């Protein structure tokens, strides 16, 4: 059951403080630090922290609603919050009692951000989780070496959850290791390059890890455990919520514009034009259909196993991807030439959705998995085989 008070809190915060900053973060391609602080003050940074540790402990329907509401005003803030929240879910699933107390307290009391770094130059996360970044034991510590791409929240988060392969660990299922590394740890260097089409406020440059030393208690669970928790599938479900939130914000802008824009010589709103009405109606019904699939997936999340969650997330993410691309593109047409101006949110929404769809799994991978499920062939959301 969706906690409407949480969703309304997120919507109010977005409307009052987060959305007005979105254009600045987009222009400057920097982390949305002030928006993170607002999320913390409202308790929303601890959305995925269990209530026993002072967080909100949101169920998936409420979480999805919250992320959608924020994405409608600032896609980058929503995306970084979702990355952070997913790391906290991994900590909840794999962390020891001591790790949970430590890391959750950092979020609840101090507003710390956690980033997830998995992408690599030669690794497609839609095809395999065979990481080239290596982690090896060295006495009582571990040492991490490798290169990561698209390192969201670099120079902004306080901790980086780094996806590694345990040296000598064998096949993917047994070697994949998650290490939570403090941002100030020596050996972490970024090229600082982040000048992209969209999602510019997620600040995700490349990072080189050279002899990064971490204590043994930096590892979450045993090697290979991460893929069986049912957490990783949540990445895809959250992405779907973000895409649709962006599309909702874009369509809301078009509706408001059509109501207020007066055309002459009739001196009537653009909204009176039957062609505009048909376009808005078409976008509304397709968006509603995608939202229904997303909400259905969120409602069934808790009772589903990892494979079932993969099916739910694939369906939601695929339909959200296609719908958001269509809605944000057609909104530009409905609004007309002004829609291309950066003074309006429609142009940014179009760019943010276009780059958002690059997040794994790809459309082809999602359709393949959905098709296998329809044929009675169980398959995980992400391919774990080389």
N, C-alpha and C positions, 0 to 999 in steps of 0.2 A: 504494500500500500504506500503510495507516494505521500511523503510528509510535505504538504503544500506550504507550510510555514517556512521550511528551509528553501524551497524553490522560490518563494516570494521574496525571501531575504536576499537571495542571490540576484534576483531580477532587480530589486530596488538598488542594491549596491552597484550593479552594472549600469543601471540607468543614471545614477547620481554621480559616480566617480570613475568607474572603469571605462565605460564607453567614451566619455569625453577625452580620455588620454590616448585612445587607440590610434588615432591618426599620427600622433607624435611618435609613438613607439614604431609604427610602420615606417615613417619617414626616416627616423634615425637608426633603425635596425638594432635596437638595444633591448635588453631584458626589461620586462614590465615590473620593475622593482616596487614602485609605489602601489601598484595594483595588488601585488603579493602581500604587501603590508596591510592593505585594506581587507584582503581575504583572511589574514591572520586575526585581525582585530574582531572580525565578525565570526570567527570560529570555523570558517569554511576551509582553511588550510588543513584542518584536522578532520576533513570529511571522511577519510578512510582509516582514521585512528580509532580503535575500539573504544567503546564507552568506558570500559574498565580502566583505560589509560587516559581518560579525560577528553577523548575526542567525540565526534558525532556518531561514528560507527554507522554511517548511512548504508541502507540496503541499496541494491542496484537500481530499482525504479526511481528512488529519490535522488541518488547520485547522478543518474543520467539526466533527470530533469534539471538539476542544478548546473551541470556542465553545459547543457543546451542553453540555459538562460544566460550564462556568461558569454558563450560563443556568439550569441546574437549581438553583443556589444563590442567584444574584442576577442577575435579568434586566437591570438597569440597567448593571451592570459588564460583562456580556457585550455589550450593545448598544454601549456606548461603545468597548469594545475593537474591535468589528467596524468601527465607523465609522473609528476610527484606522487600523486595518489596511488598510482599503480605500484611504485616502489614500496610504498607503505603497506600495500596488500601483500607484497612478497615478504616483507619483514614480518607481517602477521602470520603468514603461512609457514615460513621457514626459520624465523629467528628464534633464538633461545629466549627464556624469560628475561635474562639480563640484557640482551640486545633490544628486546621490545621496550623494556623500561627506559633504556638509554635513548634510543632513537625517537620513540614516540614523545618522550619528554622534551626533546629538542624542538619538535614541531609545536606541541601544545603550549609550552611555556616561553619558547624563544623564537618561534616563527621561522624555523630553519626549513630550507627547501632541499629536496632530494631529486637528483636527476638520474635518468637511465641511459646508459651509453652502450648500444649494441652494434650499430652499423659499422661496417669496415669496408675498405676499398675493394676487396675481392670477394666479399660475402653478400649474397642476396638473402635477406631474412625470409623472403617468400619461398626460397628454394631449400635452404639449409641453415642450421645453426652451428656449422663447423667453424668456430672462431679461430682466427689467426693470432689474436691477442692471447699471450700465454701467461699462466700463473704457475709458479714453481715454489715448492717449499725450500726454505733456507734457514736451517736451525729452528728457532721458535717463531719465525716469521715466514711471510710469503713475499715473492717478488713478481711484479707485473711488468710486462714489456709488450708494446704493440702500438698500433695506430687505429684510432676511431674517427669515423666520419659522422657528420650531423649530430654533434654533441650538444644537445639541447640544454640550455641554461648554463653553459660554460661561463665561468667568471661570475655567475649569479647564485647558483646553488651552493649549499654548504657541504653536501655530500654527493658523490657520484657512485651509483651502482654500476659497476663495470662487468660486462659479460665476457668471460674468459674461458679458455680451454686449459684444464689442468694438465701440466706436462706429464706425459706418460700415462694419461688417464684412459687411453684407448678410444673407442667409438664415441660419437656425439652424446648419446644418452648417458654415458658414464663420465664424461669429461667436462661437460658444461658446468661452469662454476660462476656464482655471483659474489662479487666482493664489494663491500661498501667502503669507499675510500674518502677520507676528509679532503676537502678541496685544497687545503694548504699543504698537502703532502708533497715533499720534494720529488721532482722527476716528471711532473705534469706540465706540459707546455702546449699552448694553442697557437695556431697561425693567425688567429684573429680575423679571418676572412669570412664575412657573412653578408653578401649583397645579392639577395635573391628576389625572385618575382613576387612571392607572397610569404605569409607567415614570418615576416621579417622581424617581428618582436620576440620570436622564440630564440634568437641568437644561438645558432648551432654550428660553430666552426669545426674544423678538424683539430684533433688533439693527439699528440704523441706522448706515450707513456714509456719512460726510460728508467729502468731500475727502481720502480715505485715500490717501496717497502711498506707492507701492512702487517699488523699483528694477526695471529691465527683467528681471533674472534671477529675479524672483519668479514669472514666468509659466512654466507647465509646458507645453512643446511649443508648437506653432503653433496659432492659433485653429482650431477644428473637429476637432482630432486626438483629443480625449478620447473621442468617441463610437465610434471605430473600434478601440479598443485591446482590447476584450473584458473590460475591468476593471469597467465600470459594471454589467454583469450580475451580478457577484459580490455586489453589494448584496443582491439578491433571494435568492441562495442562502444567504448568511449569515443573513438574516432567518428563512428557513425553519429553519435550525439552532437559532436562538434560540427560536422558537416551540415547537419540539419539545423542546428542553431544558427549557423551563418546564413543559411538559406532563408530561415524564418525572419531574421533581422533584415535581410535584403528585401524580402517581399513586404514586410511591414513598412519599410521605407517607400516602396513603390506605391502602396496603398495610400499612405499619408500624402505623398506627393500628388497623386491623382486627385485626391479630395481637395487639395489646397491650390493646385495650379489652375488658374483661370485662363480660358482661351477666348479670343475675340474673333469676330464681332459678336458672337453669341453671348459672351460674358457668363459662361457656365464652366464648371469644373471639368477637367479632363476625365474625371470619373464618369461623366454622363455619356461618354463615347462608347457605343456598343462594342466596338473593336477592342478597346481597352478592357471592358468588362469581360469579354470572352477570354482574353489573355490572362487576366487575373484569376478568373474562374478555373482555367486549365492548370495554372501553377498551384492554386490552392488545393485542388483535389489530389494532384500528384504528391504534393508535400504532405497532405493528411495521410495518404496511403503509406508513405515511407515512415511517418511518425508512428503509425499503428504497428508496423512491423518492428520498429525499434522498441516500443513500449511492451509489445508481446515478448520480445527477447529478454528484456530486463525483468519482466515478471516471472519468467521461467528459469531465470539464472540460478537461483539458489538451489533448486532441486535437480539441476542438470549436472552430469559428470563432465570432465574436460572435453570429451569428444562432442557431447551434446551442446556444450557451451560454444564450441567451435562452429557448429552448424548455425546456432542462433546468431552468433556474431557475424559470420560470413553473410548471412541473408540480410541482416541489418546494415552492415557496412556496404555491401554491394548496392543495395537499393538507395541508401543515403548518398553514395558517391554519384550515381547516375542522376538522381533527383536534384542534388545540390548543384551539380554542373549545369543542368538544364535551367533551374530556377534563376541562378545568379546571372546566367548569360541572357536570358529573356527579360529579366528585370531591366537591364540596360536598354533593351529595345522599347520596352513599355515607357520608360522615363524619357527616352530620346537622348539628344546630344548632351544634355546636362549630366546624364548618367555616367559619362566618361570622365567627368571632372573629379579630381581628387578631393575637392571640397565636399563631395557627397560619399556616403559609405558604400554605395553600390559597386563602385570601381574596385575598392579594396576587397569587398566580399568575393568578387569574381576571381581576383588574384589569389586570395587565401584558399579558396576551395580548389583552385587548379593545382596548387602545390600540395595541399592536404592529401590529395588522392595518390600521391607518391608513397604514402605510408603503407607498409606491408600489412597484410598480404595484398598482392596485386589483383586486379580485376580477373585476370585469367586464372590465377590460383584460387580465388574465391569461387568462381563458377565451376571450376574442376571439383572442388570439395563439395559444393552444393549438389552437383550432379552425382557424385559418388554416393552421397547420403541418400538421394532420391532412388538410387539403384540398390540401396541396401549395403553399400560398401563403406564401412566406417573408416574415417580418415581424420587426422587432427587438423586444426585450423592452420598451423604452421608445419611445414615439412621438416622433420628432424633427421632425415637421412641425407647422406652425402651423395 
